[in-house]
Amino acid sequence: VNIDFKKDAHKGKNLNPYKDPHKV
């Protein structure tokens, strides 16, 4: 959960927030 968020934040890709909006 938080690991995914941190990993996505590290990538800084816009696709990640869209893929996991409920997690964000």
PDB file of N, CA, C, O and CB in Angstrom:
ATOM      1  N   VAL A   1       0.858  -1.199   0.000  1.00  0.00           N
ATOM      2  CA  VAL A   1       0.000   0.000   0.000  1.00  0.00           C
ATOM      3  C   VAL A   1       0.884   1.236   0.000  1.00  0.00           C
ATOM      4  O   VAL A   1       1.062   1.872  -1.039  1.00  0.00           O
ATOM      5  CB  VAL A   1      -0.965   0.013   1.235  1.00  0.00           C
ATOM      6  N   ASN A   2       1.433   1.577   1.142  1.00  0.00           N
ATOM      7  CA  ASN A   2       2.311   2.747   1.205  1.00  0.00           C
ATOM      8  C   ASN A   2       3.545   2.536   0.334  1.00  0.00           C
ATOM      9  O   ASN A   2       4.074   3.481  -0.251  1.00  0.00           O
ATOM     10  CB  ASN A   2       2.728   3.036   2.661  1.00  0.00           C
ATOM     11  N   ILE A   3       3.996   1.287   0.255  1.00  0.00           N
ATOM     12  CA  ILE A   3       5.171   0.961  -0.555  1.00  0.00           C
ATOM     13  C   ILE A   3       4.888   1.298  -2.019  1.00  0.00           C
ATOM     14  O   ILE A   3       5.738   1.859  -2.711  1.00  0.00           O
ATOM     15  CB  ILE A   3       5.555  -0.542  -0.400  1.00  0.00           C
ATOM     16  N   ASP A   4       3.682   0.950  -2.483  1.00  0.00           N
ATOM     17  CA  ASP A   4       3.314   1.238  -3.865  1.00  0.00           C
ATOM     18  C   ASP A   4       3.279   2.740  -4.095  1.00  0.00           C
ATOM     19  O   ASP A   4       3.756   3.230  -5.119  1.00  0.00           O
ATOM     20  CB  ASP A   4       1.954   0.611  -4.209  1.00  0.00           C
ATOM     21  N   PHE A   5       2.715   3.466  -3.146  1.00  0.00           N
ATOM     22  CA  PHE A   5       2.602   4.919  -3.262  1.00  0.00           C
ATOM     23  C   PHE A   5       3.993   5.546  -3.347  1.00  0.00           C
ATOM     24  O   PHE A   5       4.243   6.421  -4.176  1.00  0.00           O
ATOM     25  CB  PHE A   5       1.815   5.505  -2.062  1.00  0.00           C
ATOM     26  N   LYS A   6       4.890   5.083  -2.479  1.00  0.00           N
ATOM     27  CA  LYS A   6       6.250   5.621  -2.458  1.00  0.00           C
ATOM     28  C   LYS A   6       6.979   5.251  -3.743  1.00  0.00           C
ATOM     29  O   LYS A   6       7.742   6.048  -4.291  1.00  0.00           O
ATOM     30  CB  LYS A   6       7.026   5.100  -1.231  1.00  0.00           C
ATOM     31  N   LYS A   7       6.733   4.019  -4.221  1.00  0.00           N
ATOM     32  CA  LYS A   7       7.386   3.578  -5.459  1.00  0.00           C
ATOM     33  C   LYS A   7       6.876   4.406  -6.629  1.00  0.00           C
ATOM     34  O   LYS A   7       7.651   4.813  -7.494  1.00  0.00           O
ATOM     35  CB  LYS A   7       7.134   2.067  -5.713  1.00  0.00           C
ATOM     36  N   ASP A   8       5.557   4.655  -6.652  1.00  0.00           N
ATOM     37  CA  ASP A   8       4.963   5.439  -7.727  1.00  0.00           C
ATOM     38  C   ASP A   8       5.447   6.883  -7.656  1.00  0.00           C
ATOM     39  O   ASP A   8       5.733   7.504  -8.680  1.00  0.00           O
ATOM     40  CB  ASP A   8       3.427   5.382  -7.655  1.00  0.00           C
ATOM     41  N   ALA A   9       5.536   7.407  -6.446  1.00  0.00           N
ATOM     42  CA  ALA A   9       5.984   8.788  -6.253  1.00  0.00           C
ATOM     43  C   ALA A   9       7.417   8.927  -6.732  1.00  0.00           C
ATOM     44  O   ALA A   9       7.800   9.962  -7.277  1.00  0.00           O
ATOM     45  CB  ALA A   9       5.863   9.211  -4.768  1.00  0.00           C
ATOM     46  N   HIS A  10       8.212   7.880  -6.526  1.00  0.00           N
ATOM     47  CA  HIS A  10       9.607   7.900  -6.942  1.00  0.00           C
ATOM     48  C   HIS A  10       9.683   7.966  -8.461  1.00  0.00           C
ATOM     49  O   HIS A  10      10.531   8.662  -9.020  1.00  0.00           O
ATOM     50  CB  HIS A  10      10.361   6.659  -6.409  1.00  0.00           C
ATOM     51  N   LYS A  11       8.785   7.233  -9.127  1.00  0.00           N
ATOM     52  CA  LYS A  11       8.753   7.249 -10.588  1.00  0.00           C
ATOM     53  C   LYS A  11       8.251   8.602 -11.079  1.00  0.00           C
ATOM     54  O   LYS A  11       8.737   9.137 -12.075  1.00  0.00           O
ATOM     55  CB  LYS A  11       7.860   6.108 -11.131  1.00  0.00           C
ATOM     56  N   GLY A  12       7.270   9.144 -10.362  1.00  0.00           N
ATOM     57  CA  GLY A  12       6.740  10.445 -10.738  1.00  0.00           C
ATOM     58  C   GLY A  12       5.902  10.368 -12.005  1.00  0.00           C
ATOM     59  O   GLY A  12       5.768  11.355 -12.728  1.00  0.00           O
ATOM     60  N   LYS A  13       5.328   9.168 -12.278  1.00  0.00           N
ATOM     61  CA  LYS A  13       4.519   9.029 -13.489  1.00  0.00           C
ATOM     62  C   LYS A  13       3.067   9.400 -13.205  1.00  0.00           C
ATOM     63  O   LYS A  13       2.540   9.073 -12.142  1.00  0.00           O
ATOM     64  CB  LYS A  13       4.607   7.591 -14.040  1.00  0.00           C
ATOM     65  N   ASN A  14       2.423  10.076 -14.147  1.00  0.00           N
ATOM     66  CA  ASN A  14       1.027  10.458 -13.966  1.00  0.00           C
ATOM     67  C   ASN A  14       0.114   9.245 -14.074  1.00  0.00           C
ATOM     68  O   ASN A  14      -0.995   9.248 -13.539  1.00  0.00           O
ATOM     69  CB  ASN A  14       0.623  11.515 -14.996  1.00  0.00           C
ATOM     70  N   LEU A  15       0.583   8.200 -14.769  1.00  0.00           N
ATOM     71  CA  LEU A  15      -0.244   7.010 -14.957  1.00  0.00           C
ATOM     72  C   LEU A  15      -0.498   6.307 -13.623  1.00  0.00           C
ATOM     73  O   LEU A  15      -1.537   5.675 -13.433  1.00  0.00           O
ATOM     74  CB  LEU A  15       0.424   6.043 -15.947  1.00  0.00           C
ATOM     75  N   ASN A  16       0.455   6.424 -12.709  1.00  0.00           N
ATOM     76  CA  ASN A  16       0.307   5.735 -11.421  1.00  0.00           C
ATOM     77  C   ASN A  16      -0.880   6.277 -10.605  1.00  0.00           C
ATOM     78  O   ASN A  16      -1.705   5.488 -10.144  1.00  0.00           O
ATOM     79  CB  ASN A  16       1.599   5.870 -10.607  1.00  0.00           C
ATOM     80  N   PRO A  17      -0.985   7.588 -10.418  1.00  0.00           N
ATOM     81  CA  PRO A  17      -2.109   8.135  -9.666  1.00  0.00           C
ATOM     82  C   PRO A  17      -3.439   7.738 -10.298  1.00  0.00           C
ATOM     83  O   PRO A  17      -4.409   7.453  -9.595  1.00  0.00           O
ATOM     84  CB  PRO A  17      -2.001   9.657  -9.580  1.00  0.00           C
ATOM     85  N   TYR A  18      -3.477   7.722 -11.629  1.00  0.00           N
ATOM     86  CA  TYR A  18      -4.719   7.353 -12.317  1.00  0.00           C
ATOM     87  C   TYR A  18      -5.012   5.869 -12.114  1.00  0.00           C
ATOM     88  O   TYR A  18      -6.170   5.466 -12.008  1.00  0.00           O
ATOM     89  CB  TYR A  18      -4.629   7.682 -13.827  1.00  0.00           C
ATOM     90  N   LYS A  19      -3.965   5.066 -12.063  1.00  0.00           N
ATOM     91  CA  LYS A  19      -4.155   3.617 -11.901  1.00  0.00           C
ATOM     92  C   LYS A  19      -4.620   3.302 -10.481  1.00  0.00           C
ATOM     93  O   LYS A  19      -5.440   2.406 -10.281  1.00  0.00           O
ATOM     94  CB  LYS A  19      -2.840   2.850 -12.219  1.00  0.00           C
ATOM     95  N   ASP A  20      -4.101   4.032  -9.494  1.00  0.00           N
ATOM     96  CA  ASP A  20      -4.481   3.765  -8.098  1.00  0.00           C
ATOM     97  C   ASP A  20      -4.995   5.024  -7.409  1.00  0.00           C
ATOM     98  O   ASP A  20      -4.400   5.473  -6.429  1.00  0.00           O
ATOM     99  CB  ASP A  20      -3.288   3.199  -7.318  1.00  0.00           C
ATOM    100  N   PRO A  21      -6.079   5.597  -7.899  1.00  0.00           N
ATOM    101  CA  PRO A  21      -6.629   6.830  -7.304  1.00  0.00           C
ATOM    102  C   PRO A  21      -7.194   6.561  -5.916  1.00  0.00           C
ATOM    103  O   PRO A  21      -7.148   7.427  -5.043  1.00  0.00           O
ATOM    104  CB  PRO A  21      -7.727   7.426  -8.208  1.00  0.00           C
ATOM    105  N   HIS A  22      -7.730   5.350  -5.714  1.00  0.00           N
ATOM    106  CA  HIS A  22      -8.317   5.020  -4.416  1.00  0.00           C
ATOM    107  C   HIS A  22      -7.213   4.855  -3.374  1.00  0.00           C
ATOM    108  O   HIS A  22      -7.427   5.139  -2.195  1.00  0.00           O
ATOM    109  CB  HIS A  22      -9.171   3.730  -4.512  1.00  0.00           C
ATOM    110  N   LYS A  23      -6.034   4.399  -3.802  1.00  0.00           N
ATOM    111  CA  LYS A  23      -4.922   4.219  -2.861  1.00  0.00           C
ATOM    112  C   LYS A  23      -4.354   5.586  -2.472  1.00  0.00           C
ATOM    113  O   LYS A  23      -3.944   5.801  -1.332  1.00  0.00           O
ATOM    114  CB  LYS A  23      -3.806   3.319  -3.483  1.00  0.00           C
ATOM    115  N   VAL A  24      -4.339   6.495  -3.433  1.00  0.00           N
ATOM    116  CA  VAL A  24      -3.826   7.840  -3.154  1.00  0.00           C
ATOM    117  C   VAL A  24      -4.858   8.561  -2.303  1.00  0.00           C
ATOM    118  O   VAL A  24      -4.656   9.718  -1.935  1.00  0.00           O
ATOM    119  CB  VAL A  24      -3.528   8.637  -4.481  1.00  0.00           C
TER     120      VAL A  24
END
